[in-house]
Amino acid sequence: MPRIPYAAEDDPRIAPLVSSIRARRGGKLINLDRMLLHSPPYAEGWNTLLGAVRRKLELDAQTRELAICTVARITGAKYEWFQHAPEYLAAGGAQAKLDLLDDVEAAARDPRLTDREQAAVHLATEMTRLVQVSDAVLGRARKFFGERQLVELVGTIATYNMVARFLEALGIDERGE
């Protein structure tokens, strides 16, 4: 149950913003959007950032979604998991690999994940739990992702840590879209 009510989406003063969010989401709003609408400038910035993270990066969708799901598991953000586990599967990820995230520490070393996947999970784990990332973890990830994709992966993990904290602080429901 949300800790404050969702904002009205039918306010004519924010109609262009609502249209922009709907366009990014394929015509619908989700509860996260309805909460963000309390602050139109914040919702606008969020929409731009998340649109770029989800649609404009070189980082492949499967790695992006694996990292996001790792953040969701560590933070306990059920809404984030509810939204992104299906995205990981749609990007070609295997349910068996997603199930490994029940124990992210073990997943970062599990041979059922590729070395590249392990590096992404390990990076997401250190960033989420410790904030500071060891040279070894960053160096290993850099080997697999190069500089641009590493920056995109770090940015994605940071972004979805922000999302998780926003969702959890305001008690945004995962059901009801």
C-alpha positions as CSV (number, residue, x, y, z in Angstrom):
1,M,0.0,0.0,0.0
2,P,1.4,3.4,-0.9
3,R,2.5,5.6,1.9
4,I,1.0,8.6,0.1
5,P,-1.8,8.4,-2.5
6,Y,-0.9,8.2,-6.1
7,A,-1.2,11.5,-8.0
8,A,-4.1,12.1,-10.5
9,E,-3.0,11.5,-14.0
10,D,-5.8,13.4,-15.6
11,D,-4.7,16.9,-14.6
12,P,-4.6,18.9,-17.8
13,R,-1.6,20.9,-16.6
14,I,0.6,17.8,-16.9
15,A,-1.1,16.2,-19.9
16,P,2.1,16.5,-22.1
17,L,4.2,14.9,-19.4
18,V,1.7,12.1,-19.0
19,S,1.6,11.6,-22.8
20,S,5.4,11.4,-22.8
21,I,5.5,8.8,-20.1
22,R,2.8,6.8,-21.8
23,A,4.8,6.9,-25.0
24,R,7.8,5.5,-23.3
25,R,5.7,2.8,-21.7
26,G,3.7,1.7,-24.7
27,G,0.5,3.5,-23.7
28,K,0.2,2.8,-20.0
29,L,1.2,4.3,-16.7
30,I,2.4,2.2,-13.8
31,N,2.1,3.0,-10.1
32,L,5.7,4.3,-10.1
33,D,4.7,6.9,-12.7
34,R,1.6,7.8,-10.7
35,M,3.8,8.5,-7.6
36,L,6.3,10.5,-9.6
37,L,3.5,12.8,-11.0
38,H,3.4,14.5,-7.6
39,S,6.5,16.4,-8.9
40,P,6.2,17.0,-12.6
41,P,9.8,18.2,-12.9
42,Y,11.1,15.1,-11.1
43,A,8.8,12.9,-13.2
44,E,10.1,14.5,-16.4
45,G,13.8,14.0,-15.5
46,W,13.1,10.4,-14.4
47,N,11.3,9.7,-17.6
48,T,14.3,11.0,-19.6
49,L,16.9,9.1,-17.6
50,L,15.0,5.8,-17.5
51,G,14.2,6.1,-21.2
52,A,17.9,6.4,-22.0
53,V,18.8,3.5,-19.7
54,R,16.2,1.2,-21.1
55,R,16.4,2.2,-24.8
56,K,19.6,4.0,-25.8
57,L,22.6,2.2,-24.3
58,E,25.0,-0.2,-26.1
59,L,24.8,-2.5,-23.0
60,D,22.7,-5.5,-24.0
61,A,19.3,-5.9,-22.5
62,Q,19.9,-9.3,-20.9
63,T,22.9,-8.0,-18.9
64,R,21.0,-4.8,-18.0
65,E,18.1,-6.7,-16.7
66,L,20.3,-9.2,-14.8
67,A,22.0,-6.3,-13.0
68,I,18.6,-4.7,-12.3
69,C,17.2,-8.0,-10.9
70,T,20.3,-8.3,-8.7
71,V,19.7,-4.8,-7.3
72,A,16.0,-5.8,-6.7
73,R,16.9,-8.9,-4.8
74,I,19.5,-7.2,-2.6
75,T,17.3,-4.2,-1.8
76,G,14.1,-6.3,-1.4
77,A,12.3,-4.1,-3.9
78,K,9.5,-6.4,-4.9
79,Y,8.1,-3.9,-7.4
80,E,11.4,-3.7,-9.2
81,W,11.6,-7.5,-9.4
82,F,8.0,-7.7,-10.5
83,Q,8.7,-5.3,-13.4
84,H,12.2,-6.6,-14.4
85,A,12.3,-10.3,-14.0
86,P,9.9,-10.7,-17.0
87,E,12.1,-8.2,-18.9
88,Y,15.1,-10.4,-18.3
89,L,13.3,-13.4,-19.6
90,A,12.0,-11.5,-22.6
91,A,15.6,-10.5,-23.4
92,G,16.5,-14.2,-23.6
93,G,17.6,-14.8,-20.1
94,A,16.9,-18.2,-18.5
95,Q,14.6,-18.7,-15.5
96,A,17.3,-21.0,-14.0
97,K,19.8,-18.1,-14.0
98,L,17.2,-15.7,-12.6
99,D,16.6,-18.2,-9.8
100,L,20.2,-18.1,-8.8
101,L,19.7,-14.5,-7.6
102,D,17.9,-15.8,-4.6
103,D,21.5,-15.9,-3.3
104,V,23.4,-13.2,-5.1
105,E,26.7,-13.9,-3.3
106,A,26.7,-17.4,-4.6
107,A,25.4,-16.4,-8.1
108,A,28.4,-14.2,-8.6
109,R,30.5,-17.3,-8.5
110,D,28.1,-19.9,-9.9
111,P,29.4,-21.7,-13.1
112,R,25.9,-21.7,-14.5
113,L,26.4,-18.0,-15.2
114,T,28.9,-17.0,-17.8
115,D,32.0,-15.1,-16.6
116,R,30.5,-11.9,-18.0
117,E,27.3,-12.5,-16.2
118,Q,29.2,-13.3,-13.0
119,A,31.1,-10.0,-13.4
120,A,27.8,-8.0,-13.8
121,V,26.2,-9.7,-10.7
122,H,29.4,-9.1,-8.6
123,L,29.6,-5.5,-9.6
124,A,25.9,-5.0,-8.9
125,T,26.3,-6.7,-5.5
126,E,29.3,-4.6,-4.4
127,M,27.7,-1.3,-5.7
128,T,24.4,-2.1,-3.9
129,R,25.8,-3.5,-0.6
130,L,29.0,-1.6,-0.2
131,V,28.7,1.5,-2.5
132,Q,32.5,1.4,-3.0
133,V,33.7,-1.1,-5.6
134,S,37.0,-2.9,-5.2
135,D,39.6,-2.6,-8.0
136,A,39.4,-6.3,-8.6
137,V,35.6,-6.3,-9.2
138,L,35.8,-3.2,-11.4
139,G,38.8,-4.5,-13.3
140,R,37.1,-7.9,-14.0
141,A,34.0,-6.1,-15.2
142,R,36.0,-3.8,-17.4
143,K,37.6,-6.9,-19.1
144,F,34.1,-8.0,-20.2
145,F,32.4,-4.7,-20.9
146,G,35.1,-2.3,-22.0
147,E,34.9,1.3,-20.9
148,R,31.6,2.5,-22.5
149,Q,29.6,-0.5,-21.5
150,L,31.1,-0.5,-18.1
151,V,30.0,3.1,-17.6
152,E,26.6,2.1,-18.8
153,L,26.4,-0.9,-16.5
154,V,27.6,1.2,-13.5
155,G,25.0,3.8,-14.4
156,T,22.3,1.3,-14.7
157,I,23.1,-0.3,-11.4
158,A,23.2,3.2,-9.8
159,T,19.9,4.2,-11.4
160,Y,18.1,1.1,-10.2
161,N,19.4,1.5,-6.7
162,M,17.7,4.9,-6.8
163,V,14.5,3.3,-8.2
164,A,14.6,0.7,-5.5
165,R,15.0,3.2,-2.7
166,F,12.2,5.4,-4.1
167,L,9.8,2.4,-4.4
168,E,10.5,1.2,-1.0
169,A,10.4,4.5,0.8
170,L,7.0,5.4,-0.6
171,G,5.6,1.8,-0.5
172,I,4.7,1.7,-4.2
173,D,2.5,-1.3,-4.9
174,E,3.8,-3.8,-7.5
175,R,0.3,-4.9,-8.5
176,G,-2.2,-2.9,-10.4
177,E,0.6,-1.9,-12.8
